[in-house]
Amino acid sequence: MIEVTNLVKRYKDQEVLKKVSCTFEKGEITGLIGRNGAGKTVLMKCLCGFVTPTEGEIFIEGKKMYGKIPIDLSCIGMIIENPGFLDAYSGYHNLSFLAKINGRIGKKEIREALKMVGLDSDSRKRVGKYSLGMRQRLGLAQAIMEDQEILILDEPMNGLDNKGVEDIRNLLLSFREKGKTIILASHSKEDINLLCDKIYEMDNGEIIHIWEKDKEVL
């Protein structure tokens, strides 16, 4: 589904990705692990189209990103860093505003997404009054509401209580069963071990280890 080849990203004199090569398969959950500053978030931003790499190539379903012909990235749902919402509006209205950008879904799909992440679609509570966990659930609802085939999730369990973590784990496993491609960055060893088919460990902008189905590859 996604192939990354010799990806490099430089900011002035700092090289934050150093010839990173990896693949993310359809119907699998792939984990990204590593300490803060290892390069995980920059790699995810390149995959989402938020950051243009300095060198290297990314192919999504055989189509080249960052080429002369732009490709449609609407197949990607994402949580990158802290989800941003309009604090004065409810969760439902926030998603409604965002849904109008692509015009692909309506009220039914928005309500279903909120229900899947454990939020009440009829609640008038303003997002500004949400807890960190509720904001994280809303961010995930945004990532899945258009039934995207690729999910890129940076710390999706952040701020969730034990029940919330269990709910989202089960949701991600159900998406895997449906054949979605999921990329998950997490500092939780338990999340990574329970969910991931393959794990890339990054450090200092490089992939230093690969584990696949409990077997160390590199």
VODREN-392578 format. One line per field, with one value per residue: residue in three letters; residue number from 1; x, y, z of N, C-alpha, C in turn. Coordinates in steps of 0.2 Angstrom, whole numbers, m for minus. Layout:
BEGIN
resn ala / ...
resi NUM / ...
n.c1 X / ...
n.c2 Y / ...
n.c3 Z / ...
ca.c1 X / ...
ca.c2 Y / ...
ca.c3 Z / ...
c.c1 X / ...
c.c2 Y / ...
c.c3 Z / ...
//
This chain:
BEGIN
resn met / ile / glu / val / thr / asn / leu / val / lys / arg / tyr / lys / asp / gln / glu / val / leu / lys / lys / val / ser / cys / thr / phe / glu / lys / gly / glu / ile / thr / gly / leu / ile / gly / arg / asn / gly / ala / gly / lys / thr / val / leu / met / lys / cys / leu / cys / gly / phe / val / thr / pro / thr / glu / gly / glu / ile / phe / ile / glu / gly / lys / lys / met / tyr / gly / lys / ile / pro / ile / asp / leu / ser / cys / ile / gly / met / ile / ile / glu / asn / pro / gly / phe / leu / asp / ala / tyr / ser / gly / tyr / his / asn / leu / ser / phe / leu / ala / lys / ile / asn / gly / arg / ile / gly / lys / lys / glu / ile / arg / glu / ala / leu / lys / met / val / gly / leu / asp / ser / asp / ser / arg / lys / arg / val / gly / lys / tyr / ser / leu / gly / met / arg / gln / arg / leu / gly / leu / ala / gln / ala / ile / met / glu / asp / gln / glu / ile / leu / ile / leu / asp / glu / pro / met / asn / gly / leu / asp / asn / lys / gly / val / glu / asp / ile / arg / asn / leu / leu / leu / ser / phe / arg / glu / lys / gly / lys / thr / ile / ile / leu / ala / ser / his / ser / lys / glu / asp / ile / asn / leu / leu / cys / asp / lys / ile / tyr / glu / met / asp / asn / gly / glu / ile / ile / his / ile / trp / glu / lys / asp / lys / glu / val / leu
resi 1 / 2 / 3 / 4 / 5 / 6 / 7 / 8 / 9 / 10 / 11 / 12 / 13 / 14 / 15 / 16 / 17 / 18 / 19 / 20 / 21 / 22 / 23 / 24 / 25 / 26 / 27 / 28 / 29 / 30 / 31 / 32 / 33 / 34 / 35 / 36 / 37 / 38 / 39 / 40 / 41 / 42 / 43 / 44 / 45 / 46 / 47 / 48 / 49 / 50 / 51 / 52 / 53 / 54 / 55 / 56 / 57 / 58 / 59 / 60 / 61 / 62 / 63 / 64 / 65 / 66 / 67 / 68 / 69 / 70 / 71 / 72 / 73 / 74 / 75 / 76 / 77 / 78 / 79 / 80 / 81 / 82 / 83 / 84 / 85 / 86 / 87 / 88 / 89 / 90 / 91 / 92 / 93 / 94 / 95 / 96 / 97 / 98 / 99 / 100 / 101 / 102 / 103 / 104 / 105 / 106 / 107 / 108 / 109 / 110 / 111 / 112 / 113 / 114 / 115 / 116 / 117 / 118 / 119 / 120 / 121 / 122 / 123 / 124 / 125 / 126 / 127 / 128 / 129 / 130 / 131 / 132 / 133 / 134 / 135 / 136 / 137 / 138 / 139 / 140 / 141 / 142 / 143 / 144 / 145 / 146 / 147 / 148 / 149 / 150 / 151 / 152 / 153 / 154 / 155 / 156 / 157 / 158 / 159 / 160 / 161 / 162 / 163 / 164 / 165 / 166 / 167 / 168 / 169 / 170 / 171 / 172 / 173 / 174 / 175 / 176 / 177 / 178 / 179 / 180 / 181 / 182 / 183 / 184 / 185 / 186 / 187 / 188 / 189 / 190 / 191 / 192 / 193 / 194 / 195 / 196 / 197 / 198 / 199 / 200 / 201 / 202 / 203 / 204 / 205 / 206 / 207 / 208 / 209 / 210 / 211 / 212 / 213 / 214 / 215 / 216 / 217 / 218
n.c1 4 / 9 / 25 / 41 / 56 / 72 / 71 / 74 / 75 / 79 / 82 / 88 / 104 / 101 / 98 / 84 / 78 / 85 / 89 / 78 / 69 / 55 / 40 / 22 / 9 / m6 / m20 / m13 / m7 / 6 / 19 / 27 / 41 / 51 / 62 / 58 / 60 / 66 / 62 / 50 / 37 / 40 / 42 / 29 / 22 / 27 / 22 / 8 / 8 / 10 / 23 / 36 / 48 / 66 / 74 / 72 / 58 / 40 / 28 / 10 / m1 / 5 / 6 / 16 / 20 / 23 / 27 / 27 / 14 / 0 / m6 / m21 / m25 / m35 / m38 / m32 / m33 / m30 / m21 / m11 / 1 / m7 / m24 / m33 / m47 / m62 / m65 / m77 / m88 / m98 / m93 / m99 / m103 / m90 / m85 / m94 / m92 / m79 / m82 / m88 / m79 / m73 / m85 / m91 / m97 / m111 / m123 / m126 / m115 / m106 / m111 / m111 / m97 / m93 / m100 / m93 / m81 / m85 / m92 / m105 / m116 / m126 / m123 / m122 / m111 / m97 / m82 / m71 / m73 / m70 / m61 / m44 / m44 / m57 / m55 / m45 / m53 / m62 / m53 / m49 / m62 / m63 / m53 / m57 / m70 / m73 / m71 / m58 / m45 / m32 / m24 / m16 / m9 / m4 / 1 / m13 / m19 / m17 / m21 / m32 / m43 / m42 / m53 / m56 / m44 / m45 / m56 / m52 / m42 / m48 / m56 / m47 / m42 / m53 / m53 / m42 / m46 / m54 / m46 / m39 / m25 / m14 / m5 / 4 / 10 / 17 / 21 / 18 / 22 / 13 / 2 / 9 / 14 / 2 / m6 / 2 / 7 / 19 / 34 / 43 / 58 / 64 / 78 / 87 / 83 / 84 / 80 / 82 / 79 / 69 / 54 / 44 / 29 / 32 / 45 / 62 / 68 / 79
n.c2 m6 / 7 / 13 / 18 / 25 / 28 / 40 / 57 / 71 / 87 / 101 / 116 / 115 / 103 / 86 / 77 / 66 / 51 / 44 / 35 / 20 / 10 / m1 / m1 / m11 / m16 / m20 / m22 / m17 / m6 / m2 / 12 / 16 / 24 / 36 / 53 / 64 / 56 / 55 / 50 / 57 / 67 / 58 / 53 / 65 / 68 / 57 / 60 / 71 / 84 / 88 / 91 / 80 / 81 / 73 / 57 / 45 / 42 / 31 / 28 / 16 / 13 / 26 / 40 / 51 / 69 / 71 / 78 / 77 / 80 / 69 / 61 / 63 / 60 / 48 / 46 / 46 / 55 / 57 / 69 / 74 / 86 / 86 / 99 / 110 / 119 / 128 / 134 / 127 / 112 / 94 / 87 / 98 / 103 / 92 / 92 / 104 / 101 / 90 / 96 / 101 / 92 / 86 / 73 / 66 / 64 / 69 / 56 / 48 / 56 / 55 / 41 / 39 / 47 / 39 / 27 / 30 / 32 / 44 / 56 / 60 / 69 / 78 / 94 / 100 / 111 / 110 / 116 / 113 / 100 / 86 / 80 / 67 / 66 / 75 / 68 / 57 / 63 / 68 / 56 / 52 / 61 / 57 / 45 / 47 / 48 / 35 / 31 / 23 / 22 / 25 / 36 / 37 / 46 / 44 / 39 / 35 / 44 / 52 / 45 / 35 / 19 / 11 / 18 / 16 / 2 / 2 / 9 / 2 / m10 / m5 / m1 / m14 / m19 / m12 / m16 / m29 / m26 / m23 / m11 / 0 / 4 / 15 / 17 / 27 / 26 / 27 / 18 / 2 / m9 / m6 / m6 / m20 / m27 / m23 / m22 / m29 / m27 / m19 / m4 / 3 / 18 / 30 / 44 / 49 / 38 / 21 / 8 / m5 / m18 / m27 / m41 / m48 / m54 / m58 / m54 / m44 / m36
n.c3 0 / 5 / 0 / 5 / 1 / 4 / 11 / 15 / 26 / 28 / 39 / 36 / 43 / 49 / 49 / 49 / 45 / 38 / 25 / 25 / 23 / 21 / 22 / 22 / 24 / 17 / 27 / 38 / 55 / 58 / 68 / 75 / 84 / 97 / 104 / 109 / 96 / 88 / 75 / 71 / 70 / 60 / 49 / 48 / 45 / 32 / 26 / 26 / 18 / 24 / 26 / 15 / 8 / 8 / 0 / m9 / m10 / m10 / m12 / m14 / m16 / m28 / m34 / m35 / m23 / m21 / m34 / m51 / m54 / m43 / m31 / m25 / m8 / 0 / 5 / 16 / 34 / 49 / 64 / 70 / 81 / 93 / 90 / 82 / 86 / 85 / 99 / 103 / 98 / 97 / 97 / 87 / 78 / 75 / 67 / 57 / 51 / 46 / 37 / 27 / 19 / 10 / 6 / 5 / 15 / 26 / 39 / 45 / 43 / 51 / 64 / 66 / 66 / 78 / 87 / 86 / 93 / 105 / 109 / 112 / 99 / 100 / 110 / 117 / 122 / 122 / 113 / 119 / 133 / 134 / 140 / 139 / 135 / 129 / 118 / 111 / 107 / 99 / 89 / 83 / 78 / 68 / 60 / 55 / 50 / 36 / 31 / 28 / 19 / 24 / 39 / 49 / 64 / 77 / 93 / 97 / 109 / 119 / 134 / 136 / 147 / 155 / 151 / 139 / 132 / 129 / 122 / 110 / 105 / 102 / 92 / 82 / 79 / 73 / 62 / 55 / 52 / 42 / 32 / 32 / 31 / 43 / 53 / 67 / 80 / 95 / 113 / 121 / 126 / 128 / 120 / 107 / 107 / 107 / 96 / 84 / 68 / 62 / 67 / 67 / 73 / 77 / 78 / 80 / 67 / 59 / 54 / 65 / 70 / 65 / 68 / 65 / 67 / 80 / 77 / 76 / 63 / 59
ca.c1 0 / 14 / 32 / 45 / 62 / 78 / 68 / 78 / 72 / 84 / 80 / 94 / 109 / 99 / 95 / 80 / 77 / 92 / 88 / 73 / 66 / 50 / 34 / 16 / 5 / m13 / m23 / m9 / m5 / 13 / 20 / 33 / 43 / 58 / 62 / 56 / 65 / 69 / 60 / 43 / 32 / 42 / 40 / 21 / 20 / 29 / 17 / 2 / 8 / 11 / 30 / 40 / 55 / 72 / 76 / 68 / 51 / 35 / 22 / 4 / m4 / 9 / 6 / 21 / 19 / 28 / 29 / 24 / 6 / m2 / m11 / m27 / m23 / m41 / m39 / m28 / m36 / m24 / m20 / m4 / 1 / m13 / m29 / m35 / m54 / m65 / m67 / m84 / m93 / m98 / m89 / m103 / m102 / m83 / m84 / m98 / m88 / m73 / m85 / m91 / m73 / m73 / m92 / m92 / m101 / m117 / m125 / m126 / m108 / m103 / m114 / m108 / m90 / m93 / m102 / m88 / m76 / m88 / m94 / m112 / m117 / m131 / m121 / m120 / m105 / m92 / m75 / m67 / m74 / m68 / m55 / m39 / m46 / m62 / m52 / m42 / m58 / m64 / m48 / m50 / m68 / m61 / m48 / m61 / m77 / m74 / m70 / m52 / m42 / m26 / m25 / m9 / m11 / 2 / m1 / m20 / m22 / m15 / m26 / m38 / m42 / m41 / m58 / m55 / m38 / m47 / m61 / m49 / m38 / m53 / m58 / m41 / m41 / m58 / m51 / m37 / m49 / m58 / m41 / m36 / m18 / m14 / 2 / 3 / 16 / 15 / 26 / 15 / 24 / 8 / m1 / 12 / 14 / m5 / m9 / 6 / 10 / 26 / 37 / 50 / 61 / 68 / 83 / 91 / 81 / 85 / 77 / 88 / 77 / 62 / 51 / 38 / 25 / 36 / 52 / 66 / 71 / 85
ca.c2 0 / 12 / 11 / 23 / 24 / 33 / 47 / 62 / 78 / 92 / 108 / 120 / 110 / 97 / 81 / 73 / 59 / 49 / 38 / 30 / 15 / 6 / m2 / m1 / m16 / m16 / m25 / m23 / m12 / m5 / 2 / 16 / 17 / 27 / 41 / 59 / 67 / 50 / 56 / 47 / 62 / 70 / 53 / 53 / 71 / 67 / 52 / 64 / 77 / 90 / 90 / 89 / 78 / 84 / 68 / 51 / 44 / 39 / 29 / 26 / 12 / 14 / 33 / 44 / 58 / 74 / 71 / 83 / 77 / 79 / 63 / 62 / 60 / 60 / 41 / 46 / 49 / 56 / 61 / 71 / 79 / 88 / 88 / 106 / 110 / 126 / 127 / 136 / 122 / 105 / 89 / 86 / 103 / 103 / 87 / 94 / 109 / 98 / 86 / 101 / 103 / 87 / 85 / 66 / 62 / 69 / 68 / 49 / 46 / 59 / 52 / 34 / 40 / 49 / 33 / 22 / 32 / 33 / 51 / 57 / 65 / 74 / 82 / 101 / 102 / 114 / 106 / 119 / 110 / 93 / 83 / 78 / 61 / 67 / 78 / 63 / 53 / 67 / 68 / 49 / 52 / 65 / 53 / 39 / 48 / 47 / 28 / 32 / 17 / 23 / 29 / 38 / 39 / 48 / 43 / 40 / 33 / 49 / 55 / 40 / 30 / 12 / 9 / 21 / 13 / m4 / 3 / 11 / m4 / m15 / m2 / m2 / m21 / m21 / m9 / m21 / m34 / m23 / m22 / m4 / 1 / 8 / 17 / 19 / 29 / 25 / 26 / 12 / m5 / m13 / m5 / m9 / m27 / m30 / m21 / m22 / m34 / m25 / m13 / 0 / 7 / 24 / 33 / 49 / 50 / 31 / 15 / 4 / m11 / m20 / m33 / m43 / m54 / m56 / m60 / m48 / m45 / m32
ca.c3 0 / 5 / 0 / 7 / m2 / 5 / 12 / 18 / 27 / 31 / 40 / 37 / 43 / 53 / 45 / 54 / 42 / 35 / 20 / 28 / 18 / 24 / 19 / 26 / 20 / 17 / 31 / 44 / 59 / 58 / 74 / 75 / 91 / 97 / 109 / 106 / 92 / 84 / 68 / 69 / 68 / 54 / 44 / 47 / 42 / 25 / 23 / 26 / 14 / 27 / 25 / 9 / 10 / 4 / m5 / m8 / m14 / m7 / m17 / m11 / m21 / m34 / m36 / m32 / m19 / m22 / m41 / m55 / m54 / m36 / m30 / m20 / m2 / 4 / 7 / 23 / 40 / 53 / 70 / 70 / 87 / 96 / 86 / 83 / 85 / 87 / 106 / 105 / 95 / 99 / 93 / 81 / 74 / 72 / 62 / 52 / 47 / 42 / 32 / 21 / 15 / 4 / 4 / 4 / 20 / 29 / 46 / 47 / 44 / 57 / 70 / 67 / 69 / 85 / 91 / 86 / 97 / 112 / 110 / 111 / 94 / 102 / 116 / 115 / 126 / 118 / 113 / 124 / 139 / 133 / 143 / 134 / 132 / 124 / 112 / 107 / 104 / 93 / 84 / 80 / 74 / 62 / 56 / 52 / 48 / 29 / 30 / 25 / 19 / 27 / 45 / 52 / 71 / 82 / 100 / 98 / 115 / 123 / 138 / 137 / 153 / 154 / 146 / 133 / 128 / 127 / 116 / 104 / 103 / 98 / 86 / 77 / 77 / 68 / 55 / 52 / 49 / 36 / 27 / 32 / 32 / 49 / 55 / 74 / 84 / 102 / 118 / 125 / 124 / 128 / 113 / 101 / 107 / 106 / 90 / 78 / 64 / 61 / 71 / 65 / 79 / 75 / 82 / 76 / 60 / 55 / 56 / 68 / 71 / 62 / 71 / 61 / 70 / 86 / 75 / 74 / 56 / 58
c.c1 4 / 21 / 36 / 52 / 67 / 76 / 73 / 74 / 77 / 80 / 86 / 100 / 108 / 96 / 91 / 77 / 83 / 91 / 84 / 69 / 61 / 44 / 28 / 11 / m2 / m16 / m18 / m8 / 2 / 14 / 27 / 35 / 50 / 57 / 59 / 62 / 68 / 67 / 53 / 38 / 34 / 40 / 33 / 19 / 22 / 24 / 10 / 2 / 9 / 18 / 33 / 47 / 60 / 74 / 72 / 61 / 47 / 30 / 16 / 0 / m1 / 9 / 11 / 19 / 25 / 31 / 26 / 17 / 4 / m7 / m16 / m25 / m29 / m42 / m35 / m32 / m30 / m25 / m13 / m3 / m6 / m19 / m32 / m43 / m56 / m68 / m75 / m89 / m93 / m94 / m92 / m102 / m95 / m82 / m88 / m95 / m82 / m76 / m87 / m85 / m73 / m80 / m94 / m96 / m106 / m117 / m124 / m119 / m104 / m105 / m111 / m100 / m89 / m95 / m97 / m82 / m78 / m90 / m101 / m113 / m122 / m129 / m119 / m114 / m99 / m85 / m70 / m68 / m72 / m62 / m50 / m41 / m52 / m60 / m49 / m47 / m61 / m59 / m48 / m56 / m67 / m57 / m52 / m68 / m78 / m72 / m63 / m49 / m35 / m27 / m18 / m10 / m5 / m1 / m9 / m23 / m20 / m21 / m32 / m37 / m42 / m46 / m58 / m50 / m41 / m52 / m57 / m45 / m43 / m55 / m53 / m41 / m47 / m57 / m46 / m41 / m53 / m53 / m38 / m29 / m17 / m7 / 1 / 10 / 14 / 21 / 24 / 18 / 18 / 4 / 2 / 12 / 7 / m8 / m5 / 8 / 17 / 28 / 43 / 52 / 66 / 73 / 87 / 90 / 82 / 81 / 82 / 86 / 70 / 60 / 45 / 35 / 30 / 43 / 56 / 69 / 77 / 87
c.c2 6 / 10 / 18 / 21 / 29 / 40 / 51 / 68 / 82 / 99 / 112 / 115 / 104 / 92 / 76 / 67 / 57 / 43 / 33 / 26 / 10 / 5 / m3 / m5 / m15 / m22 / m26 / m16 / m12 / 0 / 6 / 18 / 21 / 33 / 48 / 62 / 62 / 51 / 53 / 52 / 65 / 65 / 53 / 59 / 71 / 62 / 55 / 69 / 84 / 93 / 87 / 86 / 81 / 79 / 62 / 51 / 41 / 37 / 26 / 23 / 13 / 21 / 37 / 51 / 63 / 74 / 77 / 83 / 75 / 73 / 65 / 59 / 60 / 53 / 41 / 49 / 49 / 59 / 63 / 76 / 80 / 90 / 95 / 107 / 117 / 125 / 129 / 132 / 115 / 100 / 88 / 91 / 104 / 98 / 89 / 99 / 106 / 94 / 90 / 102 / 98 / 85 / 78 / 63 / 67 / 67 / 61 / 47 / 49 / 56 / 45 / 35 / 42 / 43 / 28 / 24 / 34 / 40 / 52 / 62 / 70 / 79 / 89 / 104 / 105 / 110 / 109 / 117 / 103 / 92 / 81 / 72 / 62 / 71 / 73 / 59 / 57 / 67 / 61 / 49 / 56 / 61 / 47 / 40 / 47 / 40 / 28 / 25 / 16 / 27 / 30 / 41 / 40 / 49 / 44 / 39 / 39 / 52 / 51 / 36 / 23 / 9 / 12 / 18 / 6 / m3 / 5 / 6 / m9 / m12 / m2 / m9 / m23 / m17 / m13 / m26 / m32 / m22 / m15 / m5 / 6 / 9 / 20 / 21 / 29 / 24 / 20 / 5 / m10 / m12 / m8 / m16 / m30 / m29 / m23 / m28 / m33 / m19 / m10 / 4 / 12 / 27 / 38 / 50 / 43 / 26 / 10 / m3 / m12 / m27 / m35 / m49 / m58 / m59 / m54 / m49 / m42 / m30
c.c3 0 / 5 / 1 / 5 / m1 / 6 / 17 / 20 / 31 / 33 / 41 / 37 / 47 / 49 / 50 / 51 / 38 / 31 / 23 / 23 / 22 / 20 / 24 / 22 / 22 / 22 / 37 / 48 / 60 / 64 / 72 / 82 / 91 / 102 / 106 / 102 / 87 / 76 / 66 / 67 / 61 / 48 / 43 / 44 / 34 / 22 / 22 / 21 / 17 / 27 / 19 / 10 / 5 / m2 / m4 / m11 / m9 / m12 / m12 / m16 / m28 / m37 / m32 / m29 / m21 / m29 / m44 / m54 / m47 / m36 / m25 / m14 / 3 / 7 / 14 / 28 / 45 / 59 / 71 / 76 / 90 / 91 / 87 / 81 / 87 / 94 / 107 / 102 / 98 / 95 / 87 / 76 / 71 / 67 / 56 / 47 / 43 / 36 / 26 / 17 / 9 / 2 / 2 / 9 / 23 / 36 / 49 / 48 / 50 / 63 / 71 / 69 / 76 / 90 / 92 / 91 / 104 / 114 / 108 / 105 / 95 / 107 / 113 / 119 / 121 / 119 / 118 / 131 / 139 / 137 / 138 / 131 / 127 / 118 / 108 / 104 / 98 / 87 / 80 / 76 / 68 / 57 / 52 / 49 / 40 / 27 / 26 / 25 / 23 / 33 / 48 / 58 / 75 / 89 / 101 / 104 / 121 / 127 / 139 / 144 / 151 / 149 / 139 / 128 / 125 / 121 / 110 / 101 / 99 / 92 / 80 / 75 / 72 / 62 / 52 / 49 / 43 / 31 / 27 / 33 / 38 / 52 / 62 / 77 / 91 / 107 / 122 / 122 / 123 / 121 / 107 / 101 / 105 / 99 / 84 / 75 / 63 / 65 / 68 / 71 / 76 / 80 / 78 / 69 / 56 / 58 / 59 / 69 / 67 / 66 / 67 / 64 / 75 / 84 / 73 / 68 / 55 / 65
//
